[in-house]
């Protein structure tokens, strides 16, 4: 069942990037990072308002849960966001994007190290196929060869920023898993987004104080994206609760494929033949991960 949750989460997540591209082209990235989480926050109260979930007694919640919340809110999420923006400022997107596909491999490594979640040989092959496909999807026509992003970034700051960003993201997934097993997805979602919203607001206040008015000017699109964010977060946590973190991370990465398909339909994007064959590769990788379980 985790596979279904992760796949639907990836599909829902793909709509976030499309919505951002469509309606929020000129929004400051720090304002965007804060707003999409802040506008998702009210939705995390709905399970309690409709009696689907019940708030736990705070004194009975384990210390591991609170440490997880603190680590994700105060360290992982800000580090992930700040270093990704730093990488984009010092390097072209075409060189940065291919490296993001490595995150499932890092997640699988940390999962084996901390949770003793060892992928099967077929599962490992499936993850590698997805990683290769994501890498190829993000390489650009003007590059001399497919290894150019690696050669170009190996000795510069952007590469180091991306490694820090992906390590933070991958560790964050595992900490999410730890927190979920210590409480439940509804309580963790509510507390996580409450803390993260406060932290990202403070960062936006420091980094983009003059752009804070963009929040009020974009209430409707932020509200729609917030609903999308809340939906894929619940599904992502359900997948993590039941599945191998490395596998879940790989399946979540398929959101790039869904975004590509939607983008091709809505924005008439080019290179459809290349994207079609890469899509087949991603589907093969997903099938291997599914069969390995």
C-alpha positions in Angstrom: 0.0 0.0 0.0 2.9 2.3 0.7 3.8 2.3 -3.1 0.3 3.6 -4.0 0.5 6.3 -1.4 4.0 7.4 -2.6 2.9 7.3 -6.3 -0.2 9.4 -5.7 1.8 11.8 -3.5 4.3 12.2 -6.4 1.4 12.9 -8.8 -0.2 15.5 -6.5 3.2 17.1 -5.8 3.7 17.5 -9.6 0.7 19.9 -9.6 2.5 22.1 -7.1 5.4 22.8 -9.5 3.0 23.4 -12.4 0.9 25.8 -10.3 4.0 27.7 -9.2 5.2 28.0 -12.7 1.8 29.1 -13.9 0.8 31.7 -11.4 3.7 32.6 -9.2 6.5 33.4 -11.7 7.6 36.7 -10.0 7.2 35.7 -6.3 10.4 35.9 -4.2 11.6 32.3 -3.4 11.8 33.0 0.3 8.2 34.3 0.3 7.2 31.3 -1.7 8.9 28.8 0.6 7.1 30.3 3.6 3.7 30.8 2.0 3.1 27.3 0.6 3.6 25.8 4.0 1.8 28.5 5.9 -1.3 28.2 3.7 -1.2 24.4 4.1 -1.2 24.7 7.9 -5.0 25.3 8.4 -5.8 22.1 6.5 -3.8 20.0 9.0 -6.4 20.9 11.7 -9.2 19.3 9.7 -8.7 15.7 10.9 -9.2 16.9 14.4 -12.2 19.1 13.6 -14.0 16.2 11.8 -13.1 13.6 14.5 -10.8 11.6 12.2 -7.9 12.1 14.7 -7.6 13.0 18.3 -4.9 15.2 19.8 -2.6 13.3 22.1 -1.7 14.3 25.6 1.4 16.4 25.1 3.2 15.0 28.2 2.8 11.5 26.8 4.4 12.3 23.5 7.9 10.8 23.3 11.0 13.0 23.4 12.1 11.4 20.1 9.1 13.0 18.4 10.0 16.5 19.7 13.6 16.1 18.8 12.5 15.1 15.3 10.3 18.2 15.0 13.1 20.5 16.2 15.7 18.9 13.8 13.4 19.1 10.7 12.0 22.6 11.5 15.1 24.4 12.7 17.8 22.6 10.8 16.8 20.3 7.9 14.2 22.5 6.1 16.0 25.8 6.4 19.3 24.2 5.3 17.6 22.4 2.4 16.0 25.7 1.2 19.0 28.0 1.8 21.6 25.8 0.1 19.4 25.1 -2.8 19.0 28.8 -3.5 22.7 29.3 -3.0 23.4 26.7 -5.6 21.0 28.3 -8.0 22.7 31.7 -7.5 26.2 30.4 -8.2 25.3 28.0 -11.0 22.9 27.5 -13.9 19.8 25.4 -13.3 20.8 23.1 -16.1 23.9 22.0 -14.2 22.3 21.9 -10.7 19.0 20.0 -11.6 20.6 16.7 -12.8 22.3 16.2 -9.4 19.0 16.3 -7.5 18.1 12.9 -8.8 20.7 11.4 -6.5 18.6 12.0 -3.4 17.0 8.5 -3.4 20.4 6.9 -3.3 21.5 9.1 -0.3 18.2 8.3 1.4 18.7 4.6 0.9 22.2 4.8 2.3 21.0 6.7 5.5 18.0 4.3 5.8 20.3 1.3 5.8 22.6 3.0 8.2 20.1 4.2 10.8 16.9 2.1 10.2 18.5 -1.2 8.9 16.3 -0.9 5.8 18.2 -2.8 3.2 16.9 -2.6 -0.3 16.7 -5.8 -2.3 19.0 -6.2 -5.4 16.0 -5.6 -7.7 15.0 -2.6 -5.7 18.5 -1.1 -5.9 18.5 -1.6 -9.7 15.1 0.1 -9.9 16.3 3.1 -7.9 19.4 3.4 -10.1 17.3 3.3 -13.2 15.1 6.2 -11.8 18.2 8.2 -10.8 19.7 7.8 -14.3 16.4 8.7 -15.9 16.1 11.8 -13.8 19.6 12.8 -14.6 19.1 12.4 -18.3 15.8 14.3 -18.1 17.5 17.4 -16.7 20.5 17.4 -19.0 20.3 20.1 -21.7 20.9 20.0 -25.4 23.6 22.6 -25.3 25.8 20.5 -23.0 28.7 18.8 -24.8 27.9 15.4 -23.2 25.8 13.9 -20.4 28.7 13.9 -17.9 29.3 17.7 -18.3 27.2 18.6 -15.2 29.3 16.3 -13.1 32.6 17.5 -14.6 31.5 21.1 -14.3 30.3 21.0 -10.7 33.0 18.7 -9.2 35.3 21.6 -8.2 32.9 24.4 -7.6 30.7 25.8 -4.8 27.3 24.8 -6.4 28.2 21.1 -6.2 29.0 21.4 -2.5 25.8 23.3 -1.9 23.8 20.6 -3.6 25.4 17.8 -1.6 24.6 19.6 1.6 21.0 20.3 0.4 20.4 16.6 -0.6 22.0 15.3 2.6 19.7 17.5 4.6 16.7 16.4 2.5 17.5 12.7 2.8 18.1 12.9 6.5 14.9 14.8 6.8 12.9 12.0 5.2 14.3 9.5 7.8 13.6 11.9 10.7 10.1 12.3 9.4 9.8 8.5 9.5 11.1 8.4 13.1 8.6 11.1 14.2 5.7 9.3 12.5 6.5 6.1 14.3 6.7 8.0 17.6 3.2 9.6 17.1 1.0 9.6 14.0 0.9 11.4 10.6 -1.8 13.9 11.6 -0.2 15.2 14.7 3.3 15.3 13.1 1.9 17.1 10.1 0.3 19.8 12.3 3.3 20.3 14.6 5.8 20.1 11.8 4.2 22.7 9.6 3.5 25.0 12.6 7.2 25.0 13.5 8.5 25.2 9.9 6.1 28.1 9.1 7.5 30.1 12.0 11.1 29.4 11.0 10.6 30.2 7.3 8.7 33.4 8.1 11.7 34.6 10.2 14.0 33.7 7.3 11.7 35.6 4.8 11.6 38.5 7.2 15.4 38.7 7.2 16.0 37.8 3.5 13.1 39.5 1.8 11.4 42.0 4.1 10.3 44.3 1.3 8.6 41.4 -0.5 6.3 40.3 2.4 3.4 42.1 0.7 3.5 39.3 -1.9 1.8 37.0 0.6 -1.4 39.2 0.6 -1.3 39.8 -3.1 -1.3 36.0 -3.9 -3.8 34.6 -1.3 -5.8 32.6 -3.9 -2.9 30.9 -5.6 -1.1 30.3 -2.3 -4.3 28.8 -0.9 -4.7 26.4 -3.8 -1.0 25.4 -3.6 -1.4 25.0 0.2 -4.2 22.5 -0.4 -1.9 20.6 -2.8 1.0 20.7 -0.3 -1.2 19.3 2.6 -2.5 16.5 0.4 0.9 15.2 -0.8 2.3 15.6 2.7 -0.3 13.3 4.2 0.3 10.8 1.4 4.1 11.0 1.7 3.9 10.4 5.5 1.6 7.4 5.0 4.1 6.0 2.5 7.0 6.5 4.9 5.0 5.0 7.8 4.7 1.7 5.8 7.6 1.5 3.4 11.4 1.5 3.0 12.6 5.1 3.0 14.9 4.7 0.0 12.1 3.2 -2.1 9.7 5.9 -1.0 12.2 8.6 -1.9 12.7 7.0 -5.4 8.9 6.8 -6.0 8.4 10.4 -4.9 11.1 11.4 -7.4 8.7 10.3 -10.2 6.9 13.6 -9.6 9.4 14.9 -12.2 7.8 12.6 -14.8 4.3 13.7 -14.0 5.4 17.4 -14.0 7.0 16.8 -17.4 3.8 15.2 -18.9 1.5 17.9 -17.5 4.0 20.6 -18.6 4.1 19.2 -22.1 0.3 19.3 -22.3 -0.3 22.8 -20.8 2.8 24.6 -21.9 3.6 22.9 -25.2 7.1 22.1 -24.1 9.7 20.7 -26.5 11.9 17.5 -26.6 8.8 15.3 -26.1 10.5 12.2 -27.8 13.4 12.4 -25.3 11.0 12.8 -22.4 8.8 10.0 -23.6 11.7 7.5 -23.5 12.9 8.8 -20.2 9.4 8.4 -18.9 9.5 4.7 -19.9 12.8 4.3 -18.0 11.2 5.8 -14.8 8.2 3.5 -15.2 10.5 0.5 -15.5 12.4 1.6 -12.3 9.1 2.0 -10.5 7.9 -1.4 -11.6 11.1 -3.0 -10.3 10.7 -1.3 -6.9 7.1 -2.5 -6.7 8.1 -6.1 -7.7 10.9 -6.1 -5.2 8.3 -5.9 -2.4 
